Amino acid sequence: MVHDGPEYETGVMLGSNLLISEMPGLLRAIYNIDDVGLDQISTGNVIDFLMEAYEKGMVDRQFLDGIDLKWGSVDATLAMIEKIAARDGVGDLASKGVAALSRHIGKGSETFAIQVKGLELAAHNIQANPPRGLSYATAERGACHLSGDTVEMQNKRAMFDSIGLCLFPTFEPALEQPVLSLLSAITGREYDKAEFSKAGERIFNLEKLFNYREGFRRQDNRLPDRFFQDAFTVGPKKGSVLDRAKFDAMLTQFYKERGWDPETTEPGPSKLEELGLVSL
C-alpha cells in the first residue's frame, strides 16, 4: 500500500504525545495505522489516555492484555494499534474512543479524557488559544479542528464541506471569488460572498437542530478539565491556562451571535425564520 508522508497531526499524536522520539518507531506506528485504516488523531489520544491511566494505577497489565503500556514504548504502541484494529480484548473497548474508556474505567479518569462530545482533540494545546478552544467546544460533531475558530469561518467551512472542496482555500481570501464563480457555473445560481456564507450558516444550524433534537445542550459544549487546571510549564506560553469564567462568557457570546438561546442553545425563532428553517 502506498501512503502519503507523515504530517503534523500524525507526528504529534503518535510521537511527542506518547513521548516517542525514535523516528523509525514513529514512522512504523504511522504506517501501521494507515494500513489498518484507523484515525491517527483519535488513536493517538486513546493510547495516550491508556498510558496515563496505566501510569496512575487506574488500569493494570491484565486490563491491557499483558501490554506494558509505558510512555515512549514503540513496541507497546504498535501492539495497542493492532489490538484496536482487530477489536481484540482491550482493543474492543479502546476502539470506541476515549469517552467510552473513561466511562468504563471511572476513578476520576474523565479529568484527562481529552474529548468533546465523544470526539478526541487534535494536536493543539489550547490553554493559550481560547478561540481554538471555543471551536472545539462548539463544533457540532465534537472536538473538530476543522470546524473554524469564528462564526464566519464555521459558516464558510460548512459550505466548503457541502460542496466537497478542500478546506485550505478558506485561509486565502484571493481564492474566494474563483470558488464562487465555479459554484455559480455548476449550479446555475448566482452566489456572492454573502449568499455563500448564508448557505453555510443554514447548514451549521441544521446540524445544531439535529444535535438539539438528540438532547445536546450547553453542558455538552464543555472542554476537558485539564485545560482549566494544568498550565504550561515551559516555553513562551509558560503559565498559560484557560480561565473557566472567561471561557463561559465566550460561550454565551457565541450563542448570542448565533441567534441561539444562551442557556439551552436552542436556535431562536427569528434565526430559523431568517434561514428558512421554521418548519424544522
C-alpha positions as CSV (number, residue, x, y, z in Angstrom):
1,M,0.0,0.0,0.0
2,V,1.3,3.5,-0.9
3,H,0.9,6.2,1.8
4,D,1.3,9.9,2.0
5,G,4.2,11.0,4.1
6,P,3.9,11.8,7.8
7,E,2.4,15.2,8.7
8,Y,1.9,17.4,11.7
9,E,-1.1,15.7,13.4
10,T,0.2,12.2,12.9
11,G,3.7,13.1,14.1
12,V,2.5,14.8,17.3
13,M,-0.3,12.4,18.3
14,L,1.8,9.3,17.8
15,G,5.1,10.9,18.6
16,S,5.6,13.6,21.3
17,N,2.1,12.9,22.6
18,L,3.2,9.4,23.6
19,L,6.8,10.5,24.4
20,I,8.1,8.6,21.3
21,S,11.1,10.4,19.8
22,E,12.6,7.4,17.9
23,M,11.9,8.3,14.3
24,P,11.9,4.7,12.8
25,G,9.4,3.7,15.5
26,L,7.2,6.7,15.0
27,L,7.1,6.1,11.2
28,R,6.2,2.4,11.8
29,A,3.3,3.5,14.0
30,I,2.1,6.0,11.4
31,Y,2.2,3.5,8.6
32,N,0.7,0.7,10.6
33,I,-2.3,2.9,11.4
34,D,-2.6,3.8,7.7
35,D,-2.5,0.2,6.8
36,V,-5.4,-0.8,9.1
37,G,-7.5,2.4,8.4
38,L,-7.5,3.9,11.9
39,D,-7.7,7.7,12.6
40,Q,-4.4,8.8,13.8
41,I,-5.7,11.7,16.0
42,S,-8.2,9.5,17.8
43,T,-5.9,6.5,18.1
44,G,-3.1,8.7,19.5
45,N,-5.5,10.1,22.1
46,V,-6.7,6.6,23.0
47,I,-3.2,5.3,23.6
48,D,-2.2,8.4,25.4
49,F,-5.2,8.1,27.7
50,L,-4.5,4.4,28.4
51,M,-0.8,5.2,29.1
52,E,-1.8,7.8,31.7
53,A,-4.4,5.6,33.3
54,Y,-1.7,2.8,33.5
55,E,0.8,5.2,35.0
56,K,-1.7,6.3,37.6
57,G,-2.6,2.8,38.5
58,M,-6.2,3.0,37.3
59,V,-5.7,0.0,35.0
60,D,-3.2,-2.8,35.2
61,R,-1.4,-5.1,32.7
62,Q,-4.2,-7.6,32.9
63,F,-6.7,-5.0,31.7
64,L,-4.2,-4.2,28.9
65,D,-4.0,-7.8,27.9
66,G,-0.4,-8.0,29.2
67,I,0.9,-4.9,27.3
68,D,3.4,-2.9,29.3
69,L,1.9,0.4,28.0
70,K,4.6,2.8,29.2
71,W,5.3,6.3,27.8
72,G,7.7,6.2,24.9
73,S,7.4,2.5,24.2
74,V,7.2,1.8,20.5
75,D,6.5,-1.9,20.9
76,A,3.6,-1.3,23.3
77,T,2.2,1.4,21.0
78,L,2.3,-1.0,18.0
79,A,0.7,-3.8,20.0
80,M,-2.1,-1.5,21.1
81,I,-2.7,-0.3,17.5
82,E,-3.0,-4.0,16.4
83,K,-5.4,-4.7,19.3
84,I,-7.6,-1.7,18.4
85,A,-7.7,-2.5,14.7
86,A,-8.7,-6.1,15.4
87,R,-11.1,-5.1,18.3
88,D,-9.3,-7.8,20.2
89,G,-9.5,-7.8,24.0
90,V,-8.9,-4.3,25.4
91,G,-8.9,-3.1,21.8
92,D,-12.6,-3.7,21.5
93,L,-13.3,-1.1,24.2
94,A,-10.5,1.2,23.1
95,S,-11.9,1.2,19.6
96,K,-14.9,3.1,20.9
97,G,-12.7,6.1,21.9
98,V,-11.6,8.0,25.0
99,A,-15.0,8.8,26.3
100,A,-16.1,5.2,26.4
101,L,-12.8,4.2,28.0
102,S,-13.2,6.9,30.7
103,R,-16.8,5.8,31.5
104,H,-15.7,2.2,31.9
105,I,-12.6,2.9,34.0
106,G,-14.0,5.8,36.1
107,K,-11.8,6.7,39.1
108,G,-11.6,10.3,38.0
109,S,-10.1,9.5,34.6
110,E,-12.5,11.9,33.0
111,T,-10.2,14.7,34.0
112,F,-7.6,13.6,31.4
113,A,-10.1,12.2,28.9
114,I,-9.3,14.7,26.1
115,Q,-12.5,14.7,24.1
116,V,-15.6,16.8,23.5
117,K,-18.9,15.1,22.7
118,G,-17.1,11.9,22.1
119,L,-14.5,13.1,19.6
120,E,-10.9,13.4,20.6
121,L,-8.9,16.7,20.2
122,A,-6.2,17.2,17.6
123,A,-2.6,18.3,18.3
124,H,-3.3,21.8,19.6
125,N,-2.9,22.6,23.2
126,I,-5.5,25.3,23.8
127,Q,-4.5,26.7,27.2
128,A,-3.0,29.7,25.3
129,N,-5.5,29.7,22.5
130,P,-9.1,30.3,23.8
131,P,-10.6,30.8,20.2
132,R,-9.5,27.3,19.2
133,G,-10.9,26.0,22.5
134,L,-14.2,27.7,21.6
135,S,-14.1,26.0,18.2
136,Y,-13.6,22.6,19.8
137,A,-16.4,23.1,22.3
138,T,-19.0,24.3,19.7
139,A,-18.3,22.2,16.7
140,E,-21.4,20.0,16.2
141,R,-19.5,16.7,15.7
142,G,-17.3,17.1,18.7
143,A,-13.8,18.5,19.1
144,C,-13.2,19.0,15.4
145,H,-10.2,21.1,14.5
146,L,-11.6,21.7,11.0
147,S,-14.8,23.5,12.1
148,G,-13.4,27.0,12.3
149,D,-12.4,29.4,15.1
150,T,-15.1,32.1,14.4
151,V,-18.8,32.1,13.4
152,E,-17.8,33.3,10.0
153,M,-15.3,30.6,9.5
154,Q,-17.6,27.9,10.7
155,N,-20.2,29.0,8.2
156,K,-17.7,29.1,5.4
157,R,-16.3,25.7,6.2
158,A,-19.7,24.1,6.4
159,M,-20.3,25.2,2.9
160,F,-16.9,24.0,1.7
161,D,-17.7,20.6,3.2
162,S,-21.0,20.6,1.5
163,I,-19.6,21.2,-2.0
164,G,-16.7,18.8,-1.5
165,L,-13.8,21.3,-1.5
166,C,-10.5,21.2,0.4
167,L,-10.6,23.5,3.4
168,F,-7.2,25.1,2.7
169,P,-8.6,27.7,0.3
170,T,-10.7,29.0,3.3
171,F,-7.4,30.6,4.6
172,E,-6.8,32.5,1.3
173,P,-9.2,35.4,0.6
174,A,-7.9,35.6,-3.0
175,L,-9.4,32.2,-3.7
176,E,-13.0,33.1,-2.6
177,Q,-14.1,34.6,-6.0
178,P,-12.9,31.6,-8.1
179,V,-14.8,29.3,-5.8
180,L,-17.9,31.5,-6.0
181,S,-17.6,31.6,-9.8
182,L,-17.3,27.8,-10.1
183,L,-20.2,27.2,-7.8
184,S,-22.4,29.6,-9.7
185,A,-21.5,28.0,-13.0
186,I,-22.1,24.5,-11.8
187,T,-25.5,25.2,-10.0
188,G,-26.8,27.8,-12.4
189,R,-27.5,30.0,-9.4
190,E,-25.5,33.2,-8.7
191,Y,-23.6,33.0,-5.5
192,D,-21.9,36.1,-3.9
193,K,-19.9,36.1,-0.7
194,A,-23.0,36.9,1.4
195,E,-25.2,34.1,-0.1
196,F,-22.3,31.6,0.2
197,S,-21.9,32.5,3.9
198,K,-25.7,32.4,4.5
199,A,-25.9,28.9,3.0
200,G,-23.1,27.8,5.3
201,E,-24.9,29.2,8.3
202,R,-28.0,27.3,7.2
203,I,-26.0,24.1,7.2
204,F,-24.4,24.8,10.6
205,N,-27.9,25.5,12.1
206,L,-29.3,22.3,10.6
207,E,-26.5,20.4,12.3
208,K,-27.4,22.2,15.5
209,L,-31.1,21.4,15.2
210,F,-30.2,17.7,14.8
211,N,-28.0,17.7,17.9
212,Y,-30.6,19.7,19.9
213,R,-33.2,17.1,19.0
214,E,-30.9,14.4,20.2
215,G,-30.5,16.0,23.6
216,F,-27.3,18.0,23.3
217,R,-27.3,21.2,25.4
218,R,-24.9,23.8,26.7
219,Q,-23.4,21.4,29.3
220,D,-22.2,19.2,26.4
221,N,-20.2,22.0,24.9
222,R,-17.5,21.7,27.6
223,L,-13.8,21.3,27.4
224,P,-11.8,18.7,29.4
225,D,-10.9,19.9,32.9
226,R,-7.2,19.6,32.1
227,F,-7.2,22.8,30.0
228,F,-8.5,24.8,33.0
229,Q,-6.2,23.2,35.6
230,D,-2.9,22.3,34.1
231,A,-0.8,25.3,32.9
232,F,2.1,25.1,30.5
233,T,5.3,24.6,32.5
234,V,7.8,25.5,29.8
235,G,8.1,27.6,26.6
236,P,7.0,31.2,25.7
237,K,3.4,30.4,26.9
238,K,4.6,29.2,30.3
239,G,1.8,29.6,32.9
240,S,-1.0,29.8,30.4
241,V,-4.2,28.1,31.4
242,L,-7.9,28.6,30.4
243,D,-10.0,30.8,32.7
244,R,-13.3,29.0,33.3
245,A,-15.3,32.1,33.9
246,K,-13.9,33.9,30.8
247,F,-14.5,30.8,28.7
248,D,-18.0,30.5,29.9
249,A,-18.6,34.2,28.9
250,M,-17.1,33.4,25.4
251,L,-19.7,30.6,25.1
252,T,-22.5,32.9,26.0
253,Q,-21.4,35.5,23.4
254,F,-21.0,32.8,20.8
255,Y,-24.6,31.6,21.3
256,K,-25.9,35.2,21.1
257,E,-24.0,35.8,17.9
258,R,-25.5,32.6,16.5
259,G,-29.0,33.7,17.5
260,W,-29.4,30.7,19.9
261,D,-30.7,30.7,23.4
262,P,-27.6,31.1,25.7
263,E,-28.9,28.7,28.3
264,T,-30.4,25.9,26.2
265,T,-28.5,26.6,22.9
266,E,-31.8,26.1,21.0
267,P,-31.8,28.1,17.8
268,G,-34.2,31.0,18.2
269,P,-37.4,31.5,16.1
270,S,-36.1,34.7,14.4
271,K,-32.9,32.9,13.3
272,L,-34.8,30.0,12.0
273,E,-37.1,32.3,10.1
274,E,-34.1,34.2,8.7
275,L,-32.6,30.9,7.4
276,G,-35.9,29.5,6.1
277,L,-35.9,26.7,8.6
278,V,-39.1,27.5,10.5
279,S,-40.7,24.2,9.5
280,L,-38.0,22.3,11.4
